[in-house]
Amino acid sequence: MKSPLRPPVAIGPPGRRATVLAVAWAVLLTGGCTVANSGSAAGADTVQIVLPEEPPTLEPCDASLTATGRVVRSNITEPLAERVPETGELEPKLATGWKQTSPTTWKFTLRKGVTFHDGTAFTAKDAAFSIDRTLDSGIECNVDGYVFGDSEITATAVDATTVRVTSQEPDPILPLRLSFVEMVPTSTKADSRVREPVGTGPYRIDKWNQGINLRLARYDGYWGKAPDYRAALYTWRAEGSVRAAMISSGEADVAVGLAPADGAGDHAVEYPNNETSYLRIDADKPPLDDIRVRKAINYAIDKKGLVASVFAGLGRPAGQLVPDGVTGYNPDIKAWPYDMKRAKSLIAEARADGVPVETEITIIGRNGIYPKAAEAMEVVQKGLRDAGLRVEVKMLDVNAWTEYLLRPFPKDAGPTLLQAQHGNQAGDAAFTMEQIYGSKGAQSSYGTPGLDQRIQRAERAAGSERQTRFAEALAHQSEKVVRDAVLAHMKGIIALAPDVTYKPDSASGDEMHLAEIHPAG
Amino acid sequence: MLTFLRRRILSSAVPLLVVVLGVFFLARLTGDPANLYLPLSATQEMREAFSAQHGFDDPLLVQFGDYLAQLARLDFGESLRTAQPAAEAVLRAFPATLQLAGITLLLAAAGAVVVGSLAAYRPNSPADRIAGFLSSTAASTPDFWFAIMGVLIFAVTLDWLPTSGTVGAAAWVLPVATLLIRPFGVLVQVVRGAMVTALSEPYIKVARSKGAGERRVIFKHALRNAGAPTLTVAGDLAVGLINGAVVVETIFGWPGIGKLMIDSILQRDFAVLQAAVLLTALTIFALNLLIDICYVLIDPRVRQGALA
């Protein structure tokens, strides 16, 4: 039992206690300074960009990952050719021209006088090496899975400025696929990934303070026109309203990936971001296996209302998965009109024929797939309930949701509608159709032999015939298969400070060219 | 003392093991990371190759055995997302959190002792009522709201402070203030309560009757005795802060362990998650040990028990 009279216990002499405290403060504060001083102040000749997340890596063969690609592509490294988003045409970059010399062979003529950031010249050997490294090195390049799939491709340096690329099967869009392969020197490691690559682009990596910021510096030996800014400073903030606030407070010039609610105000610039939102109808299970029910679902969704209210006007109602500018886009396919009367009568008709329309249908949603994702699904649910269907919504996180998105699908799921969004950043419907609508496509729960045939025929075609055939396949899906309910071609928001000009296009989400950002005035 | 330490270390080994086991198995129940890391159009062969390369195709127990063997060699594996050693990512993030937590707790405790003692000195006086109102408001303010309001008012409207980031001393103000407000509110109430009790104890009367000055009575006699409950609550708050101030780290772009853990959960970056949880658990264990030692030092009753 403690005696109340007993003097308090001292931890140590007061002097020593003070020293301990002072040391603790000093450690914390000097430690604080290590974090605090590791950034660098940006001047007027530096463009400051705030991203939603830090790039996981700057490995060029992962450039199809948005977080990596928007920093790397055509800033640090460059491809042989680049797609112009407005026209869909390829324009020369590190290759000045290309020619198909046989159905399976293409020859690329390389630009002369190009050097890498380490001073070495860019030659055909580097080009062949970069293609091999991306496709065959076993380092799991994202570009390989995204663009090439299981196609077998060989690249050979014919002379210093000519590369021959051969595919096992005829490939009419091989140059488009190769526009995803960024060029690196042969000195790059072939059997492992690099985090900080050497490229030929207008900017080189100056300093990457991991977790804090990434600074690029203008490369003086660049072969093309020098960009306006001497340096670019990337920072990242996960919270959209903070990214928008950084523009208002003058801490950043460009803020990427904003939502309407982030409050960018007058600084906000809207642009069509290449994404199309849709619901995949898993048409292999009743009642969704009846085309009248699938049509009714399309009629029962008020897409105009959805875009105007939930999406805050950021989008336009759509009837197909590919937007204008992508090879295969069919201007004749319109968004399904909102027609509740029609929807109800189709459901009634199906019910009369014994289709179990009272079976509960689950909408599998994904939180954050686009702004107000859950609200959008509630609007859809209301429409479908009004039409006479029993619908529940289940919102999941991304990993749980991909179990439903990709084969093999969960077996005991019952009839489902999947909330999805598709972005065709490659610019050719081949990157949409097979995987989403093919009977065996990785993201496809239902297909028909007729649609499969049309897709395969289109994939083999080139030029204007390719456009016609893909457009026809899309029309067939929209009229005869009705495998989904397309909602809208979406728009994105970036915010710009008054002292910069930049015109975002449909590719800006995936690659943001620093050379296209200019000081205002 | 050594026996006491040994006993505490041994009794903490079990929860630590449970944490390691739990994180390993629970994380793996949440789906195949191949779906997240490979492009949607990747072929089945690519998916299988990915799983084989990272050992996800082995039975869970084999994977766990490999993990333990790696741990024994202090190898924490490689991040799926960045292909960097997981330990590197964790050791980079942890100091940022520790600095933030340390400064916050010191300021909160120092402020709470002053305000709480003043409030307790004359219970129900206007000063006490104001302190009570402010501390309960502080203790119940949602931190994300406070943070966003702070950014809007002090960065956007008044332009006094940067919105976010870690560059420069001014960048610390909003994160520390956001993190501080709740612990401060809670601690003021605890200090006040403990001081009111202590000041009504007989030994205070004895001290006063022996002619001790008021400052000495409050800071030397009463505060020392109010220390134990304050330490308990402060320890709890410290554990919360070290676990990562996820909201503050997310809003202010602070590269700390909380954000790293949340990201590695969302991205199924198992190696980073495991390393982060292990390091945090060890730190919390060390912190609890430190708090126990502090008890021993400030409260002779505990000391007698510990040394027995």
Interface residues (C-beta under 8 A of the other chain):
Chain A: M1 K2 P4 L5 R6 P8 V9 I11 A24 W25 L28 G31 G32 T34 V35 A36 N37 S38 G39 S40 A41 P56 T57 E59 S64 E140 N142 D144 G145 Y146 G149 D150 S192 R193 R195 Q210 G211 I212 N213 T235 W236 R237 A238 E239 S241 V242 A245 M246 S248 S249 G250 E251 D397 V398 N399 A400 T402 E403 L405 L406 R407 F431 Q435 A442 Q443
Chain B: T30 G31 P33 N35 L36 L38 P39 L40 S41 A42 T43 Q44 E45 M46 A49 F50 Q53 R81 T82 A83 Q84 R92 A93 P95 A96 L98 Q99 G102 I103 L106 I148 V151 L152 A155 V156 D159 P162 T163 S164 G165 T166 V167 G168 A169 A171 W172 E201 P202 Y203 V206 K220 H221 R224 N225 T250 I251 F252 G253 P255 K259 L266 R268 L297 I298 D299 P300 R301 R303
